[in-house]
Amino acid sequence: MVDRPQVVLSCATTLDGALDDSSPTRLVISDAADLARVDAERAACDAILVGPGTVRADNPRLLVRDPRLRAERVARGLAASPLRVTFTRSGGLSARAHLFTTREEGVGAPLVFTSAPHAEGLARELGRGAQVVSVSGPLTLGAIAANLATRGVRRLMIEGGAATLAAALAEGVADELQWAVAPWRLGDPAAPSIVPALRHLDGRHLAATLRDVRPCGSVVVFRYRIARPEAAAE
Ligand SMILES: NC(=O)c1ccc[n+]([C@@H]2O[C@H](COP(=O)([O-])OP(=O)(O)OC[C@H]3O[C@@H](n4cnc5c(N)ncnc54)[C@H](OP(=O)(O)O)[C@@H]3O)[C@@H](O)[C@H]2O)c1
């Protein structure tokens, strides 16, 4: 029995695996229908994690947007949006990021996991915008997930970016992949890509089993169960 939450990896890519383009502005891959689907998935989780590169590049708020989904969570005695989580090994996160400046009633400050040498400086930088959690051992997604389990997180959604998805699969910290694929090719060799992460789904380290595939607006959403090969065969 693994002492961590159920972990759902979520991403949207182009046909050639791009998660974004290499320009400073964010590439729009999903459409409104898929964003609504992701919003509902967020609402069904206890926590949402993005990597620090995504905080820097996309500047997300990581909140549930649909008022109806938010009201349903509140009616269940939950905060309107799940716990928001990120991490940094370098300590390089700005207090001006939306993640740290956006506050909502009932939604606590995001958790920022970092290694012990950076914890004090980061806590000073982020102030009341975040709760900095100092990790004494290696700053892995496994360590973060285990810590979140102690905080009552049973379902964790990891929304990228490229390095974070790859790290989750490399560590085997993933139970499901929800992959929305848009019907066009980007052709930008410098774009952040899902492809390096997929090398871990080689059937030896991890096996992916297709559970569902369906269109959603202009994208197709693939849902895979992710497990160690021996568990996947059960
Ligand atoms: N289409 C989608 O579904 C989707 C979703 C999310 C993001 N994105 C895109 O993904 C891009 C960002 O991807 P990214 O790979 O640069 O960022 P990321 O995965 O969000 O974060 C990468 C950062 O993680 C830290 N890190 C250090 N060592 C690492 C390791 N071994 N494994 C993992 N992370 C490590 C580093 O930051 P520190 O130095 O601070 O530790 C590194 O810069 C953006 O362009 C964004 O638009 C797309």
Ligand as a Chemical Component Dictionary entry (heavy atoms), coordinates in Angstrom:
data_LIG
# 
_chem_comp.id                   LIG 
_chem_comp.type                 NON-POLYMER 
_chem_comp.pdbx_formal_charge   0 
_chem_comp.three_letter_code    LIG 
# 
loop_
_chem_comp_atom.comp_id 
_chem_comp_atom.atom_id 
_chem_comp_atom.alt_atom_id 
_chem_comp_atom.type_symbol 
_chem_comp_atom.charge 
_chem_comp_atom.model_Cartn_x 
_chem_comp_atom.model_Cartn_y 
_chem_comp_atom.model_Cartn_z 
_chem_comp_atom.pdbx_ordinal 
LIG N1  N1  N 0  -0.595 22.032 -22.108 1  
LIG C1  C1  C 0  -0.611 21.720 -20.822 2  
LIG O1  O1  O 0  -1.419 20.896 -20.376 3  
LIG C2  C2  C 0  0.382  22.372 -19.908 4  
LIG C3  C3  C 0  0.207  22.285 -18.518 5  
LIG C4  C4  C 0  1.147  22.883 -17.699 6  
LIG C5  C5  C 0  2.240  23.533 -18.254 7  
LIG N2  N2  N 1  2.371  23.591 -19.597 8  
LIG C6  C6  C 0  3.535  24.240 -20.214 9  
LIG O2  O2  O 0  4.723  23.638 -19.735 10 
LIG C7  C7  C 0  5.767  24.613 -19.793 11 
LIG C8  C8  C 0  6.555  24.541 -18.522 12 
LIG O3  O3  O 0  7.219  23.287 -18.474 13 
LIG P1  P1  P 0  8.585  23.151 -17.692 14 
LIG O4  O4  O 0  9.087  21.776 -17.856 15 
LIG O5  O5  O -1 9.464  24.283 -18.050 16 
LIG O6  O6  O 0  8.116  23.501 -16.213 17 
LIG P2  P2  P 0  7.623  22.705 -14.927 18 
LIG O7  O7  O 0  7.607  21.239 -15.128 19 
LIG O8  O8  O 0  6.386  23.375 -14.477 20 
LIG O9  O9  O 0  8.775  23.083 -13.919 21 
LIG C9  C9  C 0  10.131 22.872 -14.269 22 
LIG C10 C10 C 0  10.980 23.369 -13.120 23 
LIG O10 O10 O 0  10.950 22.389 -12.104 24 
LIG C11 C11 C 0  12.148 22.469 -11.349 25 
LIG N3  N3  N 0  12.944 21.239 -11.420 26 
LIG C12 C12 C 0  14.214 21.129 -11.073 27 
LIG N4  N4  N 0  14.650 19.905 -11.236 28 
LIG C13 C13 C 0  13.646 19.208 -11.683 29 
LIG C14 C14 C 0  13.497 17.861 -12.007 30 
LIG N5  N5  N 0  14.488 16.978 -11.952 31 
LIG N6  N6  N 0  12.314 17.478 -12.411 32 
LIG C15 C15 C 0  11.314 18.325 -12.488 33 
LIG N7  N7  N 0  11.404 19.636 -12.202 34 
LIG C16 C16 C 0  12.566 20.073 -11.784 35 
LIG C17 C17 C 0  12.942 23.561 -11.994 36 
LIG O11 O11 O 0  12.574 24.750 -11.312 37 
LIG P3  P3  P 0  13.327 25.205 -9.954  38 
LIG O12 O12 O 0  14.696 25.586 -10.364 39 
LIG O13 O13 O 0  12.491 26.312 -9.436  40 
LIG O14 O14 O 0  13.342 24.014 -9.043  41 
LIG C18 C18 C 0  12.414 23.579 -13.392 42 
LIG O15 O15 O 0  12.612 24.821 -14.015 43 
LIG C19 C19 C 0  5.113  25.962 -20.004 44 
LIG O16 O16 O 0  5.397  26.397 -21.320 45 
LIG C20 C20 C 0  3.638  25.700 -19.838 46 
LIG O17 O17 O 0  2.829  26.481 -20.700 47 
LIG C21 C21 C 0  1.466  23.048 -20.436 48 
# 
loop_
_chem_comp_bond.comp_id 
_chem_comp_bond.atom_id_1 
_chem_comp_bond.atom_id_2 
_chem_comp_bond.value_order 
_chem_comp_bond.pdbx_ordinal 
LIG N1  C1  SING 1  
LIG C1  O1  DOUB 2  
LIG C1  C2  SING 3  
LIG C2  C3  SING 4  
LIG C2  C21 DOUB 5  
LIG C3  C4  DOUB 6  
LIG C4  C5  SING 7  
LIG C5  N2  DOUB 8  
LIG N2  C6  SING 9  
LIG N2  C21 SING 10 
LIG C6  O2  SING 11 
LIG C6  C20 SING 12 
LIG O2  C7  SING 13 
LIG C7  C8  SING 14 
LIG C7  C19 SING 15 
LIG C8  O3  SING 16 
LIG O3  P1  SING 17 
LIG P1  O4  DOUB 18 
LIG P1  O5  SING 19 
LIG P1  O6  SING 20 
LIG O6  P2  SING 21 
LIG P2  O7  DOUB 22 
LIG P2  O8  SING 23 
LIG P2  O9  SING 24 
LIG O9  C9  SING 25 
LIG C9  C10 SING 26 
LIG C10 O10 SING 27 
LIG C10 C18 SING 28 
LIG O10 C11 SING 29 
LIG C11 N3  SING 30 
LIG C11 C17 SING 31 
LIG N3  C12 SING 32 
LIG N3  C16 SING 33 
LIG C12 N4  DOUB 34 
LIG N4  C13 SING 35 
LIG C13 C14 SING 36 
LIG C13 C16 DOUB 37 
LIG C14 N5  SING 38 
LIG C14 N6  DOUB 39 
LIG N6  C15 SING 40 
LIG C15 N7  DOUB 41 
LIG N7  C16 SING 42 
LIG C17 O11 SING 43 
LIG C17 C18 SING 44 
LIG O11 P3  SING 45 
LIG P3  O12 DOUB 46 
LIG P3  O13 SING 47 
LIG P3  O14 SING 48 
LIG C18 O15 SING 49 
LIG C19 O16 SING 50 
LIG C19 C20 SING 51 
LIG C20 O17 SING 52 
# 
